[in-house]
Amino acid sequence: MENLLVTLLKNYAQEVDGILGVTVCDRGGLVITSYNAGDDELLLGAISTYIDSYIQRIRKEFNVESNFFNITTTENKKFAFCSMGSHSILTTIAEPNTSDVELRVLSEHVATKIELLLSENEQVSLEIPEIVKVLSKTRAGKLPNGDFSSKLILTGDFKVGKTSLIQRFVTNRFQENYMSTLGVEISKKILDLTPDTKFRFLIWDIGGQKMLAKPGFYNGANAAFIVIDRTRPDTLESVPRWYNEIKKTVTDDIPVVIVANKSDLTSKIVLSEEEIKDEARKIGFHYILTSAKTGENVPEVFTYIAYKILETM
């Protein structure tokens, strides 16, 4: 477990310019593991010192069970504290000019993975998805103020997990057994991207049978996910068909993402990330590996698509 955590911390530290070291501790401040990104062996000791200094204040300011992100800047260092669950706090020490936005986006992503690993979900990917990297850059730009609405369509073959992905995003729940979608179901979700920017999703979920893909489903779509099942290679082969279905009705150049679901089923996975990446590259899409069951990368892909839609607006 510790080796997995260290690898994850190393990938995180290498992704953000200015990170000097990172530490994972429990909610009481006990260090679980650390990674030193620089040559200064005193850095991790400094992190521990600041954890001791700030942990009590953090516990007072934030509910013990709540998620939080907080940045404290000293004379020559920046400390970012992030928690995405009840097991851990991720502490990052960085140069003062390190981007706050990048620290927030990537530390929230990494802190979520840490919670999954500490809950014994060892199948979690330790790589930082390209979509999250793009999101960390995109969110640095100024967003327009106001309320925005969009139509997001989820396409893909039968039983790839479209409904489960939506349920995880909208309600943060997962059902092992549910009725497969027949026809179309529409869900709603509001994201508060900033205090002044609200993004309202209308999420259209279609049954996987091709006969149900009527033009009315695609009309007015601002973005699309083509969902595949990593345990079934034929679902990746269907990606061009679903994209062609979209283009028959949607003439605008909308953002499309291949969402490779069921990444938690490690013993059954037959589609490698490289195969998915190659297919995405052929059509010019981004892709992301997800698990509706564990929630891995689910909030990230919906947040990413919200920003991409705002770009097109």
C-alpha positions, 0 to 999 in steps of 0.5 A: 500500500505504501508503495502505491501511495508514494508512486501516486505522490511522485506523479502528482509532484512531477505534474505541478511546477513548484511542488517541493514535497507532499505528505499524507497524514490521518485526520489526527496528524499522524504521517502515513507516507511522504514524498520529497520532490527536491534535494532538501531533506529538511522539507518533509520535516518542515511539512510535519512541523506545519501539520502540527501547527495547522492541524488543530486550526483545520479541525476547528474550521472544517468538520471532521468528516467534511472535504476541504481545501486550504492554502497557507502562505508563509514568507517563502513557502506555500502549504496546501491542505486537502481532504476528500474523505474521512481517512486522510489529509494531503499536505503539499509544500510548494514554492510561493509562485506555484499556481493555486488553481493547479494545486487545488485541481490536482490535490483534490484529484489525488486526495480522492485517490488516496481515500480509495487506496486507504479503503483498500481499492488497490486497483486505482490508477496511479497516473494523473489523467490527461483530462485532469491536467487540462482541467487544471490549466483551464480553470485558471482562466476567468469564467463568465458570471451567471447561470448556464444550462447545457444538454449532455448526452451519454451514448454507448452500447448496452450495459456499459454503465451509463446510468451508473455513471450518472447516478454516481455523479448526481447522487454519489451512489452506486447500485449493483443491480438496477433496471437497464435503461429503455428509451431515454432518461433525463437527470439534472445536476447543478455545479457551482464552478465559482461563487458567481458561475452556476452550471446546470446539466441536463444529462440524457441517458439513452438505452444502448440499442441502436434502434433507440438512437432517435434524432430527438435524443441528439438535437441541441446537445452541447457535449457527449460522452461515448461510454465503453466497458473495459471488460468488453472489446466490442464496445470500443469498436462501437465508438466510431458508430456512436460518433457517426450517429452524433454527427448525423444530427449535431452539426456543431463541433461539440466536445466529445469524451470516450469514458472507459468505465468499469476500471475497478474490474481489474481481473476482467479488463481486456481493453488497455489504456493504450488501446483506448488512447489510440482510438481517442487519438484517431478521432481527436477526442480526450478519454478518461478511465472511470469506475462508477462503482468506486467513483474514480474520475467521475466528478472530474470528467463531468467538471471537465466537460462543463468547462469545455462547454463554457469555452464553446459558448 
